[in-house]
């Protein structure tokens, strides 16, 4: 399957969409998508507290090779989150300090890689949101092949160029572009519900209203 944006960056999501997403989190978004949409649990930020919100641009890589990642970064812009299908490869690092510096200089909102990176201390200090499976000193090869802005799988989740990417300490969630409005609306309602539940719990009402009906089949 090819993409309408093959080789070209997709249109950015609106500022309103990103603003609304920033008031939510990955758990809310996943919950309203049927407890789905999250990448592999091992894909986490290089430093706690990093968050990323933006429009997906994608790159597919040969395992252990970062040639096309270099190219993808070079066409990065503000508003985009670069999602790299590294095939889960962790024997070689796909990027380090220099590539991250380039990405930040070009304005990328962050990078998500299904694989390993290196230069952890420098990446933490740079404070560009980078999500990966871990760290390894071994450098990558630079021979290709790869693809730019085509459908990929990252951490077991399908990602299309133009999807909404949200990442925080719990991981990374992908919201398909054609579902964004409905998912955000449901997540906003759930956020309101959870805020009310917190207040109820603090008042001593710890049992959720739905629990009794759920327990009846078990005679409890």
N, C-alpha and C positions, 0 to 999 in steps of 0.2 A: 504493500500500500504506500503510495506516495503522498506528499503533502502539497497543498496549494502554495505553500510558502517555501518549498524545497530550495535551499540555498539562500533564501531571503528571510529576514525577520518578519514575523507576523505583526499585525496591528496591535498596538498597546491597548490594554484594558483601560477603561476610563479612570480618571482620578477618583470619581465617586466610588467605584467598585473597590479600589485599593483602600480608600479611606474607611469604608465599611468593614473590609476584611481585617484591618488593623485593630478594630475594636473586638475582634473575636480571637479564637485560638484553634489549634489543630484538633483538639478533642471535640469541641463543639461541631466543627465541620465534619469530622468523621462520623460522629453520632448521627447527624441528620442525613448522612449518606448511607445509612444502614450499617454502621460500624465498619466502614470500608474506606478506601481511598488513601490509606497511609502506606508509605514505602516501608521496606524492610526495617525492622526495629534497630538494626545496627547502624543505620544512617542517622547520624546525630551531628550537632554543631561542634566545631573544633573547640569552642569555649562556651561554657554555660552562660545563658542569658542572650545569646545571639538569636535574632528573629529575622525572618525574611518574608517579604510579600512582593509579588510581582507577576509579570506575564512571562510564560515559559518560552524560551528559545532553546532548541535542542541540538545535541550533537551525539552521534553514535561513533564509538571508538573500537578499534581492534584491541583485544585484551593486552594491557601493558604498554600501549602505544598512545602517545598524546599529540601526534601531528595535527589532527583535526581539532583538538581542543585548543591549540595555539590559534588556529584560524578562527574558531568560534569566538574566542575572547577578543580577537582583533576587530570583530564586527559588533561587539557588545555595546550597548547604550543604556543610559538611565531608563529605569522602568522594567528592565528585563532581568529575569533569573535564568541563568544558564543551567540547563539540566543535561548532565552527561551520562550516557549509557556506557559505563565502563565494564559491563558484563560481570560485575561483582569481583573483579580481579584485585587482589590485595598484595601480590608479590612485588609489584612495582608501583611507585607513587605517580599519579597522573599529573600533579602540579605541586609547586612549592612557592616559596616567597616571591620570586620574580614574576611568575605568572599571576599570582594574586595581586601584586602591586599593579600590574598592567590592567587587570580587570577593574580594580578600584579606580584607577586613573580615568578609565573610559566610562565610568559611571554605573557599571553593573550593580544591581541590587544584591546579588549574591550568586553562589555557585553550589549546585547539588551534584555530587558524583557517586555513582554506584561503584565504589572502589576506594583505594587508599590515596593519601596525600603525604607530604612531608614538610619539614620546617615548622613544626607545630608552634614553637614559642613565637616565631616571627608572625605566623598567621594569627595567633591570638592578639598580638600587639597591633597588627594591622587593622583588626576589628572589621574586616569584611566578612559578612556571614557566609561561611563555607560549611557545608554538610557533607560528611563522608563516612566510610565504614571503618576508618582507622588510619594509622600512621606506619610508614615503613621508610627506611633510608634509601632503598634502591630506587634509582632513577628510571625513567621510561625510555622506550624506543621512540623513534620519530620517522616511521616509514609509511604509516597509513595501512589500509584504506580507512575510510569513514564516510559519514554523511552529515550534512548540515540542515537543520530545520525540517526533518522528516519525523514521522511517528517513531517513538522509541519506547523501550521498557526500562524503567529505572527503579531498582529496589522492588521489582515484582509488580509495578503499577504502570499501566499504559499512560504515556504522556504525549499529547499533541502540541505542536507549536501554537501558542495562544491561550493555553489553559492557565488557570490561576494556580500559583504555587504559594503555599504558606508553610513556613517552617519555624519551629521553636524548640525548646528543650525536650519536648516529647517526640519530636521527629518531623517528618515532612508529609504533607497532605496535598493531593492533586485534585482540583475541582475542574471537571471538563467545562470548556468554554460555554457550551450550550446549556449547562445546568447552573451556571453561576448565580443568576438572579434568584432562582428558586431555592438553592442551597443557602445563600446568604440570608434570605428571608426566614427560612426555617431555623437557621443557627441563631439569628437575632432573637427569635421567639424563645428558643431554648435558653439563651443567655438570660433573658428576663425571668424565665421559670426558675433557673438555678439561683438567681439572686434572691428570689422570694423564698426558695427552699432554705437557703442559708439563714435568712432572717427567722424562718420558722424553727429551724434546728436550734438556733441560739436562744429561742424562746422556750425550748424544751420539747417541741413537737418533732421528734427525730424520725418517726415512721412515715414514709411517703404514702400518699393517698392510694396509690395503685397496689401497694404490697398485699393488702388483705385479699383482694380478688385473685392475685397470682398464687397465693398460698392455699386457697380453698381446695384445689384438686389434691393437695397433699394432706388434707385434714388438719391443717394448722391455721 
